[in-house]
């Protein structure tokens, strides 16, 4: 394309793996994502007109290397490496290998076969009761029980590896930001600056004019409801727009997927939707017999 291109590649399974506190899943999917980044950088090196930005949007699980039962003097790199080298699949895969034989003996057998680990009776008991005992403390979402594969991963990490975890949810720690083809200052930057950098790379006018239009610059009426954390939404000319989502509802019927998402900036009190969303709202109001002349961009 003579006008260039924008490509987004997500290593989404890294987040899922870390939610599960599954060390082998997290490590292997991060390696796969790293290979994708390598391919992108190699293309950029040949092309000489391509910028590569690589980053996570947050940390999940609080994964660390430290250990629970091994003293510092005797710790070796093999303690971190060897348990993972024995693992042939993810925790979900291990449990699937149990089939319909959901017995303690079979759980021990499949963990030994596919993870090279022999579980004790005490460890199996901890796995079985993990969800009941720890869902309130470690669950990534309120009132949602921790799945069995989360329990298997967490207990095995604690008892058979030196991989540590702090939660099944997201964490607030710093994350890396890798850049190729763009000169940026090193050091710590705010997460909001990443969006500004990306906006400058892809073209800010496109975002402002198409994907994120400030509704205060239009004649559209709107309001925002934040009373229910699971149902935060905006009402635009009578239509419901779930926040941080790419669709809206007309008469309780979900409309087709939109470019961009509905964004409410609570600090500034501004609401942003795409130009296509505005066009659909205007079209639906006109189709329903509502006058919507004057619902125009007011830039």
C-alpha positions as CSV (number, residue, x, y, z in Angstrom):
1,X,0.0,0.0,0.0
2,X,1.6,3.3,-1.1
3,X,0.0,5.0,1.8
4,X,1.5,2.6,4.3
5,X,-0.3,0.4,6.8
6,X,-1.1,-0.2,10.4
7,X,-0.9,-3.7,11.9
8,X,-1.7,-4.7,15.5
9,X,-0.6,-8.1,16.7
10,X,-1.7,-9.2,20.2
11,X,-0.2,-12.0,22.3
12,X,-3.5,-12.3,24.2
13,X,-2.9,-15.6,25.7
14,X,-0.1,-14.2,27.9
15,X,-2.7,-12.4,29.9
16,X,-4.9,-15.5,30.2
17,X,-2.0,-17.6,31.3
18,X,-0.9,-15.1,34.0
19,X,-4.5,-14.9,35.2
20,X,-4.2,-18.6,35.7
21,X,-0.8,-18.3,37.4
22,X,0.4,-20.9,34.9
23,X,4.1,-20.5,34.5
24,X,4.7,-22.7,31.5
25,X,1.7,-21.1,29.6
26,X,2.9,-17.6,30.4
27,X,6.6,-18.2,29.4
28,X,5.8,-20.1,26.1
29,X,3.2,-17.6,24.9
30,X,5.5,-14.7,25.7
31,X,8.3,-16.4,23.7
32,X,5.8,-16.8,20.8
33,X,4.9,-13.1,21.0
34,X,8.6,-12.2,21.1
35,X,9.1,-14.2,17.9
36,X,6.3,-12.1,16.3
37,X,8.0,-8.9,17.5
38,X,11.3,-10.2,16.0
39,X,9.6,-10.7,12.6
40,X,8.2,-7.1,12.7
41,X,11.5,-5.6,13.6
42,X,13.3,-7.5,10.8
43,X,10.7,-6.2,8.4
44,X,11.2,-2.7,9.7
45,X,15.0,-3.0,9.3
46,X,14.5,-4.0,5.6
47,X,11.8,-1.5,4.9
48,X,13.4,1.5,6.7
49,X,10.1,3.3,6.9
50,X,8.3,1.3,9.5
51,X,8.1,1.9,13.3
52,X,7.5,-0.9,15.7
53,X,6.0,-0.3,19.2
54,X,5.8,-3.3,21.5
55,X,4.3,-3.2,25.0
56,X,1.9,-4.8,27.4
57,X,-1.0,-2.6,28.6
58,X,-0.6,-3.9,32.2
59,X,1.0,-6.7,34.2
60,X,-1.1,-9.7,35.3
61,X,-0.5,-12.0,38.2
62,X,2.6,-10.3,39.6
63,X,4.9,-13.1,38.3
64,X,8.3,-13.1,40.0
65,X,11.2,-15.5,40.5
66,X,12.1,-16.0,44.1
67,X,10.9,-19.2,45.6
68,X,9.1,-20.4,48.7
69,X,11.2,-23.2,50.1
70,X,14.7,-22.8,48.8
71,X,17.4,-20.9,50.6
72,X,19.5,-18.3,48.8
73,X,22.8,-19.9,49.2
74,X,21.8,-23.1,47.4
75,X,19.6,-21.6,44.7
76,X,20.7,-22.3,41.1
77,X,19.4,-21.3,37.7
78,X,18.2,-25.0,37.3
79,X,15.6,-24.4,40.0
80,X,13.9,-21.9,37.7
81,X,14.4,-23.7,34.5
82,X,14.1,-27.5,35.1
83,X,10.5,-27.7,36.4
84,X,9.3,-25.8,33.3
85,X,11.2,-27.9,30.9
86,X,9.3,-31.0,32.2
87,X,5.9,-29.4,31.4
88,X,4.4,-30.5,28.1
89,X,1.2,-28.4,28.1
90,X,-0.8,-25.8,30.0
91,X,-2.8,-26.4,33.1
92,X,-6.0,-26.4,31.1
93,X,-4.4,-29.1,28.8
94,X,-3.5,-31.2,31.8
95,X,-7.0,-31.2,33.2
96,X,-8.4,-32.0,29.8
97,X,-6.3,-35.1,29.7
98,X,-8.2,-36.4,32.7
99,X,-11.3,-36.9,30.5
100,X,-14.3,-38.1,32.4
101,X,-12.2,-39.8,35.1
102,X,-12.3,-37.0,37.7
103,X,-10.5,-38.8,40.5
104,X,-7.7,-37.8,42.7
105,X,-5.6,-40.8,41.5
106,X,-6.1,-39.7,37.9
107,X,-5.2,-36.0,38.7
108,X,-2.0,-37.2,40.2
109,X,-1.3,-39.4,37.2
110,X,-1.8,-36.8,34.5
111,X,0.2,-34.2,36.4
112,X,3.1,-36.7,36.7
113,X,2.8,-37.6,33.0
114,X,2.5,-34.2,31.5
115,X,4.2,-32.0,34.1
116,X,6.8,-34.4,35.5
117,X,5.6,-33.6,39.0
118,X,4.4,-36.0,41.7
119,X,1.7,-34.3,43.8
120,X,1.3,-35.3,47.5
121,X,-2.1,-35.9,49.1
122,X,-1.8,-32.6,50.9
123,X,-1.1,-30.7,47.7
124,X,-4.1,-32.3,46.0
125,X,-6.3,-31.4,48.9
126,X,-5.1,-27.8,48.6
127,X,-5.8,-27.8,44.9
128,X,-9.3,-29.1,45.4
129,X,-10.2,-26.6,48.2
130,X,-8.3,-23.7,46.6
131,X,-11.3,-22.1,45.0
132,X,-13.4,-22.2,48.2
133,X,-10.6,-20.9,50.4
134,X,-9.0,-18.2,48.2
135,X,-11.6,-16.9,45.7
136,X,-12.5,-14.0,47.9
137,X,-8.8,-13.0,48.2
138,X,-7.3,-13.8,44.8
139,X,-10.1,-13.9,42.3
140,X,-9.6,-11.6,39.3
141,X,-13.3,-10.7,39.3
142,X,-15.7,-10.2,42.3
143,X,-17.9,-13.1,43.3
144,X,-16.4,-15.4,40.5
145,X,-15.0,-18.7,41.8
146,X,-11.4,-19.5,40.9
147,X,-11.3,-22.3,38.2
148,X,-9.6,-25.6,39.0
149,X,-6.8,-25.0,36.5
150,X,-5.9,-21.8,38.3
151,X,-5.7,-23.8,41.5
152,X,-3.5,-26.4,39.9
153,X,-1.1,-23.8,38.5
154,X,-0.8,-21.8,41.7
155,X,-0.2,-24.8,44.0
156,X,2.3,-26.3,41.7
157,X,4.1,-23.0,41.4
158,X,4.3,-22.7,45.2
159,X,5.3,-26.3,45.9
160,X,7.4,-27.3,42.9
161,X,9.0,-24.2,41.3
162,X,10.5,-20.9,42.4
163,X,8.0,-18.9,40.4
164,X,5.9,-16.6,42.6
165,X,2.5,-14.9,42.1
166,X,0.7,-12.2,44.0
167,X,-2.8,-12.4,42.5
168,X,-5.0,-13.9,39.7
169,X,-5.9,-10.3,38.7
170,X,-4.1,-7.3,37.2
171,X,-1.3,-5.5,39.0
172,X,-0.1,-1.9,39.0
173,X,3.6,-2.5,38.5
174,X,5.7,-0.9,35.8
175,X,5.8,-2.6,32.4
176,X,8.4,-2.4,29.6
177,X,8.0,-0.4,26.4
178,X,10.1,-1.4,23.4
179,X,10.5,0.9,20.3
180,X,12.2,0.4,17.0
181,X,12.5,3.2,14.4
182,X,11.7,6.1,16.7
183,X,13.8,8.2,19.0
184,X,12.3,8.4,22.4
185,X,13.8,9.4,25.8
186,X,14.6,6.5,28.1
187,X,13.4,6.1,31.6
188,X,10.0,6.0,33.2
189,X,7.0,7.5,31.3
190,X,3.3,7.7,32.1
191,X,1.0,5.2,30.5
192,X,-1.0,8.0,29.0
193,X,2.1,9.1,27.1
194,X,2.1,5.8,25.3
195,X,-1.2,6.7,23.7
196,X,0.1,10.1,22.7
197,X,3.2,8.5,21.1
198,X,1.1,6.0,19.2
199,X,-1.3,8.8,18.1
200,X,1.6,10.8,16.6
201,X,2.9,7.7,14.8
202,X,-0.4,6.7,13.1
203,X,-1.7,10.2,12.6
204,X,-3.6,12.2,15.2
205,X,-6.0,13.8,12.7
206,X,-7.4,10.4,11.7
207,X,-8.1,9.6,15.4
208,X,-9.7,13.0,16.1
209,X,-11.7,13.2,12.9
210,X,-12.9,9.5,12.7
211,X,-12.5,7.4,15.8
212,X,-12.7,9.7,18.8
213,X,-14.9,12.7,18.3
214,X,-15.5,14.9,21.3
215,X,-19.3,15.0,21.6
216,X,-19.1,18.5,23.2
217,X,-18.1,19.6,19.7
218,X,-21.4,18.3,18.2
219,X,-25.1,19.1,18.8
220,X,-25.8,15.6,20.1
221,X,-27.3,15.4,23.6
222,X,-25.6,12.8,25.9
223,X,-25.2,11.7,29.5
224,X,-23.1,9.1,31.3
225,X,-24.2,6.6,33.9
226,X,-21.5,5.1,36.2
227,X,-23.7,3.9,39.0
228,X,-23.2,0.2,38.1
229,X,-19.6,-0.9,37.5
230,X,-20.8,-3.8,35.4
231,X,-23.1,-1.6,33.3
232,X,-21.3,1.7,32.8
233,X,-22.8,3.4,29.7
234,X,-23.6,6.6,27.9
235,X,-26.9,7.7,26.5
236,X,-26.5,9.5,23.2
237,X,-29.7,10.9,21.7
238,X,-31.6,8.1,23.5
239,X,-29.3,5.3,22.4
240,X,-27.3,3.3,24.9
241,X,-23.5,3.1,24.4
242,X,-21.6,0.8,26.8
243,X,-18.4,2.4,27.8
244,X,-15.1,0.9,26.5
245,X,-17.1,-1.1,23.9
246,X,-17.4,-1.1,20.1
247,X,-21.2,-1.2,19.8
248,X,-24.4,0.5,20.9
249,X,-28.1,-0.5,21.4
250,X,-31.3,0.9,19.8
251,X,-34.5,-0.3,21.4
252,X,-32.5,-2.9,23.3
253,X,-31.2,-4.4,20.0
254,X,-27.4,-4.5,19.6
255,X,-26.3,-2.6,16.5
256,X,-23.4,-3.6,14.3
257,X,-19.8,-3.3,15.5
258,X,-18.3,0.2,15.3
259,X,-14.7,1.3,14.6
260,X,-13.1,2.4,17.8
261,X,-14.8,2.3,21.2
262,X,-16.9,4.6,23.4
263,X,-14.6,6.4,25.8
264,X,-15.5,8.6,28.8
265,X,-12.7,10.6,30.3
266,X,-13.9,11.1,33.9
267,X,-11.3,13.8,34.7
268,X,-12.3,16.1,31.9
269,X,-15.9,15.0,31.7
270,X,-15.7,14.4,28.0
271,X,-17.3,11.6,25.9
272,X,-15.8,10.3,22.7
273,X,-17.4,8.1,19.9
274,X,-16.6,7.5,16.3
275,X,-17.9,9.4,13.3
276,X,-19.6,6.2,12.1
277,X,-21.4,5.9,15.4
278,X,-22.7,9.5,15.0
279,X,-23.8,8.7,11.4
280,X,-25.7,5.6,12.6
281,X,-27.4,7.5,15.4
282,X,-28.5,10.2,13.0
283,X,-29.7,7.6,10.5
284,X,-31.7,5.7,13.1
285,X,-33.4,8.9,14.4
286,X,-34.3,9.9,10.9
287,X,-35.6,6.5,10.1
288,X,-37.7,6.5,13.2
289,X,-39.3,9.8,12.3
290,X,-37.3,12.0,14.6
291,X,-35.9,15.2,13.4
292,X,-32.2,15.2,13.5
293,X,-31.3,18.1,11.3
294,X,-28.7,20.1,13.1
295,X,-27.0,17.0,14.5
296,X,-23.7,17.9,12.9
297,X,-20.1,18.2,13.8
298,X,-19.6,21.6,15.2
299,X,-15.8,22.0,14.8
